[in-house]
Amino acid sequence: MLLQKGRMRIPKTWVPLMAKKIVDNIISKNLVKPTVQIEKLLSKTEEIIMHELTVEDRLNEEIREILKKHSLEIQQGRLDYRKLFDLTKQKLVKERNIIL
């Protein structure tokens, strides 16, 4: 599975490696002193990275669900799906302060 963030694709298998690199780096620079087991810290870091990498996918799915309510108008050509999708996405990104 490849995760898409913007235009960059990141293989899902890289997430544990990225998490380890991040955790090792912040610990080695004494930026944090872990108070939990490293395995737990790595697991939580992986979870956070996955969440961030899939934010746009989740947003797109939410927009598709919203636009289903207007499917008749879209099918009849009264509304342009792509334009409506983009406008809805821009609105939600701005309202929610989402960084894509």
PyRosetta script that sets phi, psi and omega in degrees:
from pyrosetta import init, pose_from_sequence

init()
pose = pose_from_sequence("MLLQKGRMRIPKTWVPLMAKKIVDNIISKNLVKPTVQIEKLLSKTEEIIMHELTVEDRLNEEIREILKKHSLEIQQGRLDYRKLFDLTKQKLVKERNIIL")
pose.set_psi(1, 133.7)
pose.set_omega(1, 175.3)
pose.set_phi(2, -108.4)
pose.set_psi(2, 133.5)
pose.set_omega(2, 176.6)
pose.set_phi(3, -96.6)
pose.set_psi(3, 138.3)
pose.set_omega(3, -179.0)
pose.set_phi(4, -108.9)
pose.set_psi(4, 125.9)
pose.set_omega(4, 176.4)
pose.set_phi(5, -125.3)
pose.set_psi(5, 109.4)
pose.set_omega(5, -173.3)
pose.set_phi(6, 63.2)
pose.set_psi(6, -121.0)
pose.set_omega(6, 178.2)
pose.set_phi(7, -105.0)
pose.set_psi(7, -6.6)
pose.set_omega(7, -177.4)
pose.set_phi(8, -89.5)
pose.set_psi(8, 131.7)
pose.set_omega(8, 177.7)
pose.set_phi(9, -101.4)
pose.set_psi(9, 132.6)
pose.set_omega(9, -179.6)
pose.set_phi(10, -122.5)
pose.set_psi(10, 120.5)
pose.set_omega(10, 177.2)
pose.set_phi(11, -63.1)
pose.set_psi(11, 138.8)
pose.set_omega(11, -180.0)
pose.set_phi(12, -56.6)
pose.set_psi(12, -30.8)
pose.set_omega(12, -179.5)
pose.set_phi(13, -67.1)
pose.set_psi(13, -16.7)
pose.set_omega(13, 179.2)
pose.set_phi(14, -79.6)
pose.set_psi(14, -20.4)
pose.set_omega(14, -174.5)
pose.set_phi(15, -58.2)
pose.set_psi(15, -48.0)
pose.set_omega(15, 177.6)
pose.set_phi(16, -60.9)
pose.set_psi(16, -36.9)
pose.set_omega(16, 179.2)
pose.set_phi(17, -67.1)
pose.set_psi(17, -41.5)
pose.set_omega(17, 177.8)
pose.set_phi(18, -63.4)
pose.set_psi(18, -44.1)
pose.set_omega(18, -179.6)
pose.set_phi(19, -61.2)
pose.set_psi(19, -44.7)
pose.set_omega(19, 179.7)
pose.set_phi(20, -62.1)
pose.set_psi(20, -43.7)
pose.set_omega(20, 179.9)
pose.set_phi(21, -61.5)
pose.set_psi(21, -44.5)
pose.set_omega(21, 179.8)
pose.set_phi(22, -63.2)
pose.set_psi(22, -50.4)
pose.set_omega(22, -177.8)
pose.set_phi(23, -62.7)
pose.set_psi(23, -47.3)
pose.set_omega(23, 179.2)
pose.set_phi(24, -58.8)
pose.set_psi(24, -40.9)
pose.set_omega(24, -177.4)
pose.set_phi(25, -65.9)
pose.set_psi(25, -47.9)
pose.set_omega(25, -177.9)
pose.set_phi(26, -69.7)
pose.set_psi(26, -30.2)
pose.set_omega(26, 177.5)
pose.set_phi(27, -73.5)
pose.set_psi(27, -44.5)
pose.set_omega(27, -177.8)
pose.set_phi(28, -65.0)
pose.set_psi(28, -26.8)
pose.set_omega(28, 178.2)
pose.set_phi(29, -91.8)
pose.set_psi(29, 8.1)
pose.set_omega(29, 179.5)
pose.set_phi(30, 56.1)
pose.set_psi(30, 34.5)
pose.set_omega(30, 176.6)
pose.set_phi(31, -79.9)
pose.set_psi(31, -26.5)
pose.set_omega(31, 175.2)
pose.set_phi(32, -142.0)
pose.set_psi(32, 156.1)
pose.set_omega(32, 171.8)
pose.set_phi(33, -119.3)
pose.set_psi(33, 110.0)
pose.set_omega(33, -176.2)
pose.set_phi(34, -59.6)
pose.set_psi(34, 136.9)
pose.set_omega(34, 175.9)
pose.set_phi(35, -111.3)
pose.set_psi(35, 2.6)
pose.set_omega(35, 176.1)
pose.set_phi(36, -126.2)
pose.set_psi(36, 167.4)
pose.set_omega(36, 177.9)
pose.set_phi(37, -61.5)
pose.set_psi(37, 144.7)
pose.set_omega(37, -178.9)
pose.set_phi(38, -57.1)
pose.set_psi(38, -37.6)
pose.set_omega(38, -179.8)
pose.set_phi(39, -60.3)
pose.set_psi(39, -41.0)
pose.set_omega(39, 179.2)
pose.set_phi(40, -68.0)
pose.set_psi(40, -40.8)
pose.set_omega(40, 178.0)
pose.set_phi(41, -63.5)
pose.set_psi(41, -42.4)
pose.set_omega(41, 177.7)
pose.set_phi(42, -63.8)
pose.set_psi(42, -43.8)
pose.set_omega(42, -179.5)
pose.set_phi(43, -61.4)
pose.set_psi(43, -45.4)
pose.set_omega(43, 179.8)
pose.set_phi(44, -66.2)
pose.set_psi(44, -38.3)
pose.set_omega(44, 178.3)
pose.set_phi(45, -64.3)
pose.set_psi(45, -42.9)
pose.set_omega(45, 176.0)
pose.set_phi(46, -59.7)
pose.set_psi(46, -43.6)
pose.set_omega(46, 179.9)
pose.set_phi(47, -60.8)
pose.set_psi(47, -43.2)
pose.set_omega(47, 179.5)
pose.set_phi(48, -64.9)
pose.set_psi(48, -44.2)
pose.set_omega(48, 179.3)
pose.set_phi(49, -61.7)
pose.set_psi(49, -46.4)
pose.set_omega(49, 179.2)
pose.set_phi(50, -60.4)
pose.set_psi(50, -41.5)
pose.set_omega(50, 179.2)
pose.set_phi(51, -60.4)
pose.set_psi(51, -45.8)
pose.set_omega(51, -179.3)
pose.set_phi(52, -67.5)
pose.set_psi(52, -37.5)
pose.set_omega(52, -178.2)
pose.set_phi(53, -71.8)
pose.set_psi(53, -20.8)
pose.set_omega(53, -177.2)
pose.set_phi(54, -107.9)
pose.set_psi(54, 7.3)
pose.set_omega(54, -177.9)
pose.set_phi(55, -59.5)
pose.set_psi(55, -41.6)
pose.set_omega(55, -178.5)
pose.set_phi(56, -69.6)
pose.set_psi(56, -37.2)
pose.set_omega(56, 177.0)
pose.set_phi(57, -61.3)
pose.set_psi(57, -43.9)
pose.set_omega(57, 179.3)
pose.set_phi(58, -65.7)
pose.set_psi(58, -39.6)
pose.set_omega(58, 178.2)
pose.set_phi(59, -63.8)
pose.set_psi(59, -45.4)
pose.set_omega(59, 179.0)
pose.set_phi(60, -59.7)
pose.set_psi(60, -40.3)
pose.set_omega(60, 179.1)
pose.set_phi(61, -65.5)
pose.set_psi(61, -41.1)
pose.set_omega(61, 178.0)
pose.set_phi(62, -62.0)
pose.set_psi(62, -41.7)
pose.set_omega(62, 179.1)
pose.set_phi(63, -64.1)
pose.set_psi(63, -41.5)
pose.set_omega(63, 177.5)
pose.set_phi(64, -58.6)
pose.set_psi(64, -41.4)
pose.set_omega(64, 178.7)
pose.set_phi(65, -64.8)
pose.set_psi(65, -41.6)
pose.set_omega(65, 178.4)
pose.set_phi(66, -61.7)
pose.set_psi(66, -43.7)
pose.set_omega(66, -175.7)
pose.set_phi(67, -73.0)
pose.set_psi(67, -18.3)
pose.set_omega(67, 176.1)
pose.set_phi(68, -59.4)
pose.set_psi(68, -28.9)
pose.set_omega(68, 179.7)
pose.set_phi(69, -66.8)
pose.set_psi(69, -19.3)
pose.set_omega(69, -178.5)
pose.set_phi(70, -112.9)
pose.set_psi(70, 20.0)
pose.set_omega(70, -174.2)
pose.set_phi(71, -61.6)
pose.set_psi(71, -35.3)
pose.set_omega(71, -180.0)
pose.set_phi(72, -63.4)
pose.set_psi(72, -47.6)
pose.set_omega(72, 179.4)
pose.set_phi(73, -63.8)
pose.set_psi(73, -38.4)
pose.set_omega(73, 179.5)
pose.set_phi(74, -65.7)
pose.set_psi(74, -45.5)
pose.set_omega(74, 179.8)
pose.set_phi(75, -63.5)
pose.set_psi(75, -34.3)
pose.set_omega(75, -179.3)
pose.set_phi(76, -81.9)
pose.set_psi(76, 1.2)
pose.set_omega(76, 175.4)
pose.set_phi(77, 81.8)
pose.set_psi(77, 7.1)
pose.set_omega(77, 179.8)
pose.set_phi(78, -78.1)
pose.set_psi(78, -24.7)
pose.set_omega(78, 178.7)
pose.set_phi(79, -128.4)
pose.set_psi(79, 140.8)
pose.set_omega(79, 177.6)
pose.set_phi(80, -89.4)
pose.set_psi(80, 116.0)
pose.set_omega(80, -175.1)
pose.set_phi(81, -57.4)
pose.set_psi(81, -49.5)
pose.set_omega(81, -176.1)
pose.set_phi(82, -61.1)
pose.set_psi(82, -44.4)
pose.set_omega(82, -179.5)
pose.set_phi(83, -65.9)
pose.set_psi(83, -44.1)
pose.set_omega(83, 178.6)
pose.set_phi(84, -62.5)
pose.set_psi(84, -40.7)
pose.set_omega(84, 178.2)
pose.set_phi(85, -60.6)
pose.set_psi(85, -50.2)
pose.set_omega(85, -178.6)
pose.set_phi(86, -62.8)
pose.set_psi(86, -42.6)
pose.set_omega(86, 179.3)
pose.set_phi(87, -64.7)
pose.set_psi(87, -42.0)
pose.set_omega(87, 178.5)
pose.set_phi(88, -64.0)
pose.set_psi(88, -42.1)
pose.set_omega(88, 179.7)
pose.set_phi(89, -63.4)
pose.set_psi(89, -46.0)
pose.set_omega(89, 178.9)
pose.set_phi(90, -58.5)
pose.set_psi(90, -42.9)
pose.set_omega(90, -179.1)
pose.set_phi(91, -63.3)
pose.set_psi(91, -47.6)
pose.set_omega(91, -178.4)
pose.set_phi(92, -66.6)
pose.set_psi(92, -39.7)
pose.set_omega(92, 178.9)
pose.set_phi(93, -60.9)
pose.set_psi(93, -44.0)
pose.set_omega(93, -179.6)
pose.set_phi(94, -67.8)
pose.set_psi(94, -47.1)
pose.set_omega(94, -179.6)
pose.set_phi(95, -60.1)
pose.set_psi(95, -37.6)
pose.set_omega(95, -174.4)
pose.set_phi(96, -98.5)
pose.set_psi(96, 0.7)
pose.set_omega(96, -177.7)
pose.set_phi(97, 53.1)
pose.set_psi(97, 46.0)
pose.set_omega(97, -179.5)
pose.set_phi(98, -86.2)
pose.set_psi(98, 135.6)
pose.set_omega(98, 175.2)
pose.set_phi(99, -103.3)
pose.set_psi(99, 120.7)
pose.set_omega(99, 179.7)
pose.set_phi(100, -105.8)
pose.dump_pdb("model.pdb")
